[in-house]
Amino acid sequence: MNIIQAIILGIVQGLTEFIPISSTAHLIFATRLTGLSERLAAEQQTAVIAVIQLGTLAAVFVYFARDIWNICYAFVRDHVLLLRGRTPPGIEGGGLLGSRMSPDAKLGWLIFIGSLPIGVLGLALKKVIEGTFTKNLWVIATMMVVVAILLFIAEKVGKRERGMEELGLSDALAVGFAQVLALIPGASRSGSTIMGGLFAGEQRETAARFSFLLSIPAITASGLLELKEAVHRLPAGSAVPLGVATVVSGLVGYASIWFLLRYLRRHSTGVFIGYRLVVGGLILLLLFAGLVRPL
């Protein structure tokens, strides 16, 4: 992988990780267009993608630095106080998690619970994820269309009433299990989790914000695990281009978070639904016509 290819992959990853149009689908296309798919095995492509995701993870850490600090601080503080038999500050009551913890500490638990489904299934299906299944255009195109339809339904039936302070266990479960769809290429982690949030009755911006916070454990685990293995899998001389791609993805990813949160305050996900349907449908037509190879 040269520097130009690295910059292209970084831009694609940064643009598509948080916008609900499937980063995996676009990265697979990018590896084909740049010729990397012919030089890297399926496992190597998976390793490259997972490592570049660390750049967008850094973007989440920077953008939500204050939120992350507040959540971690409140989580530790509340549990220490509870162990000492004292009441944490900011208790609002109500709900299984909210009755004895501050809102930030409760949010920490929701992120933990919401991360369990993809963590368990991700480890169980690790070999499948690293193989050719996640590079198959039939799978990618089908999931582009399926999640677009589900997101459309979520937009229509979701009440879009609740903000961050009103999130509860049902949100963690709904969004957490929706995130499992991200293990299937073309589904989009952000698209799946925003869809889950809308089905749970969250406001669009809340669904996106919770989606970004929930991405931290999943992307961290995936990226660090693949980083360890990428050292042995990738060809010699890949370190510098991979570093460039990661930095670029972080910078572009930060801008993508900023854009999406502001966009969803006043707009629906309709433009992304339309994009997914057009791109997914086009890929399926090309596959049926035999104009592109599935792998």
C-alpha positions as CSV (number, residue, x, y, z in Angstrom):
1,M,0.0,0.0,0.0
2,N,1.5,3.4,-1.1
3,I,0.7,6.8,0.4
4,I,-1.9,7.7,-2.2
5,Q,-3.8,4.5,-1.6
6,A,-3.5,5.1,2.1
7,I,-5.0,8.7,1.8
8,I,-7.9,7.4,-0.3
9,L,-8.7,4.6,2.2
10,G,-8.4,7.2,5.1
11,I,-10.8,9.6,3.4
12,V,-13.3,6.8,2.6
13,Q,-13.2,5.5,6.2
14,G,-13.5,8.9,7.8
15,L,-16.5,9.9,5.6
16,T,-18.4,6.6,5.9
17,E,-17.8,5.3,9.4
18,F,-20.3,7.6,11.1
19,I,-22.6,8.5,8.2
20,P,-25.0,5.6,7.9
21,I,-24.0,4.4,4.4
22,S,-21.6,1.5,5.4
23,S,-17.9,2.1,5.7
24,T,-17.1,-1.6,5.0
25,A,-18.9,-1.5,1.7
26,H,-17.1,1.7,0.5
27,L,-13.7,0.4,1.8
28,I,-14.1,-2.8,-0.1
29,F,-14.8,-0.8,-3.3
30,A,-11.8,1.5,-2.5
31,T,-9.5,-1.5,-2.1
32,R,-10.7,-2.7,-5.5
33,L,-10.4,0.6,-7.3
34,T,-6.9,1.2,-5.9
35,G,-5.8,-2.4,-6.7
36,L,-5.2,-3.4,-3.1
37,S,-7.7,-6.2,-3.3
38,E,-5.5,-8.0,-5.7
39,R,-2.4,-7.6,-3.6
40,L,-3.9,-8.3,-0.1
41,A,-5.6,-11.4,1.1
42,A,-9.0,-11.2,2.6
43,E,-7.5,-11.4,6.2
44,Q,-5.1,-8.7,5.3
45,Q,-7.8,-6.4,4.0
46,T,-9.8,-7.0,7.2
47,A,-6.7,-6.1,9.3
48,V,-6.1,-2.9,7.3
49,I,-9.8,-1.8,7.7
50,A,-9.8,-2.5,11.4
51,V,-6.6,-0.6,12.0
52,I,-7.7,2.4,10.0
53,Q,-10.8,2.5,12.2
54,L,-8.6,3.4,15.1
55,G,-8.4,6.9,13.4
56,T,-12.1,7.3,13.5
57,L,-12.1,6.0,17.1
58,A,-9.7,8.8,18.0
59,A,-12.1,11.2,16.4
60,V,-14.8,10.0,18.7
61,F,-12.5,10.4,21.7
62,V,-11.6,13.9,20.8
63,Y,-15.1,15.1,19.8
64,F,-16.8,13.5,22.9
65,A,-13.8,14.1,25.3
66,R,-15.9,15.9,27.9
67,D,-18.8,13.4,27.7
68,I,-16.3,10.5,28.1
69,W,-14.6,12.1,31.1
70,N,-17.9,12.8,32.7
71,I,-19.2,9.3,32.2
72,C,-16.0,7.6,33.5
73,Y,-15.7,10.0,36.5
74,A,-19.3,9.6,37.5
75,F,-19.2,5.8,37.0
76,V,-16.2,5.3,39.3
77,R,-17.5,8.0,41.8
78,D,-21.0,6.6,42.1
79,H,-19.9,3.0,42.6
80,V,-17.4,4.0,45.3
81,L,-20.1,6.0,47.1
82,L,-22.6,3.2,46.8
83,L,-20.0,0.7,48.3
84,R,-19.6,3.2,51.2
85,G,-23.4,3.3,51.7
86,R,-23.7,6.9,50.5
87,T,-26.0,8.4,47.8
88,P,-24.3,9.7,44.6
89,P,-25.2,13.3,43.6
90,G,-27.6,14.0,40.7
91,I,-30.0,11.1,41.4
92,E,-33.2,11.6,39.5
93,G,-34.7,8.2,40.3
94,G,-36.8,6.0,38.1
95,G,-35.8,2.8,36.2
96,L,-33.6,-0.1,37.1
97,L,-30.3,1.8,36.5
98,G,-31.4,5.3,37.2
99,S,-32.7,4.8,40.7
100,R,-29.4,4.8,42.5
101,M,-26.9,6.4,40.0
102,S,-26.3,9.8,38.4
103,P,-27.3,10.2,34.7
104,D,-23.6,10.0,33.5
105,A,-22.9,6.8,35.5
106,K,-26.2,5.3,34.2
107,L,-25.1,6.1,30.7
108,G,-21.8,4.3,31.4
109,W,-23.8,1.2,32.2
110,L,-26.0,1.6,29.1
111,I,-22.9,1.7,26.9
112,F,-21.4,-1.4,28.6
113,I,-24.7,-3.4,28.3
114,G,-25.2,-2.2,24.7
115,S,-21.7,-3.4,23.8
116,L,-22.1,-6.9,25.0
117,P,-24.0,-8.4,22.1
118,I,-21.5,-7.4,19.4
119,G,-18.6,-8.2,21.7
120,V,-19.8,-11.8,22.3
121,L,-20.8,-12.5,18.7
122,G,-17.8,-10.7,17.2
123,L,-15.5,-13.0,19.0
124,A,-17.6,-16.1,18.2
125,L,-17.7,-15.2,14.5
126,K,-14.1,-13.8,14.2
127,K,-13.0,-16.3,11.5
128,V,-16.0,-15.6,9.4
129,I,-15.6,-11.8,9.7
130,E,-11.9,-12.1,8.6
131,G,-12.7,-14.3,5.7
132,T,-14.2,-13.8,2.2
133,F,-17.8,-13.6,3.5
134,T,-17.3,-9.9,4.5
135,K,-15.9,-9.1,1.1
136,N,-18.7,-10.6,-1.0
137,L,-20.6,-8.0,-3.0
138,W,-23.8,-10.0,-2.9
139,V,-23.8,-9.8,0.8
140,I,-22.8,-6.1,0.9
141,A,-25.4,-5.0,-1.7
142,T,-28.2,-7.0,-0.1
143,M,-27.5,-5.5,3.4
144,M,-27.2,-2.0,1.9
145,V,-30.8,-2.4,0.7
146,V,-32.1,-4.3,3.8
147,V,-30.9,-1.8,6.3
148,A,-32.1,1.1,4.1
149,I,-35.6,-0.4,4.3
150,L,-35.4,-1.0,8.0
151,L,-34.1,2.6,8.5
152,F,-37.1,3.9,6.5
153,I,-39.5,1.9,8.6
154,A,-37.8,3.2,11.8
155,E,-38.2,6.8,10.5
156,K,-41.9,6.2,10.0
157,V,-42.9,4.4,13.2
158,G,-40.3,5.8,15.6
159,K,-41.8,8.4,18.0
160,R,-38.5,10.4,18.2
161,E,-39.4,11.8,21.6
162,R,-36.6,11.0,24.0
163,G,-33.2,12.7,24.6
164,M,-30.0,11.5,26.1
165,E,-31.1,12.0,29.7
166,E,-34.1,9.7,29.1
167,L,-32.2,6.7,27.8
168,G,-32.8,3.4,29.6
169,L,-32.1,-0.3,29.6
170,S,-34.5,-0.8,26.6
171,D,-32.4,1.6,24.6
172,A,-29.1,-0.2,25.4
173,L,-30.7,-3.5,24.4
174,A,-32.3,-2.2,21.2
175,V,-29.3,-0.3,20.0
176,G,-26.9,-3.0,21.2
177,F,-28.6,-5.8,19.3
178,A,-29.0,-3.6,16.3
179,Q,-25.2,-3.0,16.4
180,V,-24.8,-6.8,15.8
181,L,-25.9,-6.2,12.2
182,A,-22.7,-4.3,11.7
183,L,-20.9,-7.7,11.7
184,I,-22.5,-8.2,8.3
185,P,-20.8,-6.1,5.6
186,G,-23.0,-3.4,4.1
187,A,-25.2,-3.0,7.1
188,S,-23.3,0.0,8.5
189,R,-22.6,0.2,12.2
190,S,-23.9,3.7,12.5
191,G,-26.9,3.0,10.2
192,S,-27.9,-0.1,12.3
193,T,-27.5,1.6,15.7
194,I,-29.3,4.8,14.6
195,M,-32.1,2.6,13.3
196,G,-32.2,0.8,16.6
197,G,-32.4,4.1,18.4
198,L,-35.2,5.4,16.3
199,F,-37.2,2.2,16.8
200,A,-36.7,2.7,20.5
201,G,-38.3,6.1,20.3
202,E,-35.1,8.3,20.5
203,Q,-34.7,11.6,18.8
204,R,-32.5,11.5,15.7
205,E,-29.6,13.4,17.2
206,T,-29.8,11.3,20.4
207,A,-29.8,8.1,18.4
208,A,-26.7,9.3,16.5
209,R,-24.9,10.5,19.7
210,F,-25.6,7.3,21.6
211,S,-24.5,5.4,18.5
212,F,-21.1,7.2,18.5
213,L,-20.6,6.6,22.2
214,L,-21.5,2.9,21.8
215,S,-18.9,2.6,19.0
216,I,-16.0,3.2,21.4
217,P,-15.8,-0.3,23.0
218,A,-16.6,-2.1,19.7
219,I,-14.1,-0.2,17.5
220,T,-11.4,-0.2,20.2
221,A,-11.6,-3.9,20.7
222,S,-11.7,-4.7,17.0
223,G,-8.9,-2.3,16.1
224,L,-6.5,-3.3,18.9
225,L,-7.1,-7.0,18.2
226,E,-6.4,-6.6,14.5
227,L,-3.5,-4.3,15.1
228,K,-1.7,-7.0,17.0
229,E,-2.3,-9.5,14.2
230,A,-1.8,-7.0,11.4
231,V,1.9,-6.8,12.4
232,H,2.4,-10.4,11.2
233,R,-0.1,-10.3,8.3
234,L,0.7,-7.2,6.4
235,P,3.5,-6.9,3.9
236,A,6.8,-5.2,4.9
237,G,6.7,-1.4,4.5
238,S,3.0,-1.1,5.4
239,A,3.5,0.7,8.7
240,V,3.9,4.3,7.3
241,P,1.0,4.1,4.8
242,L,-1.2,2.5,7.4
243,G,-0.3,5.3,9.8
244,V,-1.1,7.9,7.2
245,A,-4.5,6.3,6.5
246,T,-5.3,6.2,10.2
247,V,-4.5,9.9,10.7
248,V,-6.5,10.9,7.6
249,S,-9.5,8.8,8.7
250,G,-9.4,10.5,12.1
251,L,-9.4,14.1,10.7
252,V,-12.2,13.3,8.2
253,G,-14.1,11.3,10.8
254,Y,-14.1,14.3,13.2
255,A,-15.7,16.4,10.5
256,S,-18.2,13.7,9.7
257,I,-19.4,13.5,13.4
258,W,-19.7,17.3,13.5
259,F,-21.7,17.3,10.2
260,L,-24.1,14.4,11.1
261,L,-25.1,15.6,14.6
262,R,-26.0,19.0,13.2
263,Y,-27.7,17.6,10.1
264,L,-30.0,15.3,12.1
265,R,-31.2,18.1,14.3
266,R,-33.4,19.3,11.4
267,H,-33.4,16.6,8.9
268,S,-34.3,12.9,8.6
269,T,-32.1,10.1,7.4
270,G,-34.0,10.1,4.1
271,V,-31.0,11.2,2.0
272,F,-28.9,8.3,3.4
273,I,-31.7,5.8,2.8
274,G,-32.0,6.9,-0.8
275,Y,-28.2,6.7,-1.3
276,R,-28.1,3.2,0.2
277,L,-31.0,2.0,-2.0
278,V,-29.4,3.4,-5.2
279,V,-25.9,2.1,-4.5
280,G,-27.1,-1.3,-3.2
281,G,-29.5,-1.7,-6.1
282,L,-26.9,-0.7,-8.7
283,I,-24.4,-3.2,-7.3
284,L,-27.1,-6.0,-7.5
285,L,-27.8,-5.1,-11.1
286,L,-24.1,-5.2,-12.0
287,L,-23.8,-8.6,-10.2
288,F,-26.8,-10.0,-12.0
289,A,-25.5,-8.8,-15.3
290,G,-22.1,-10.4,-14.6
291,L,-20.3,-7.0,-15.0
292,V,-18.6,-7.2,-11.6
293,R,-17.2,-10.1,-9.6
294,P,-18.7,-10.9,-6.2
295,L,-15.2,-11.4,-4.8
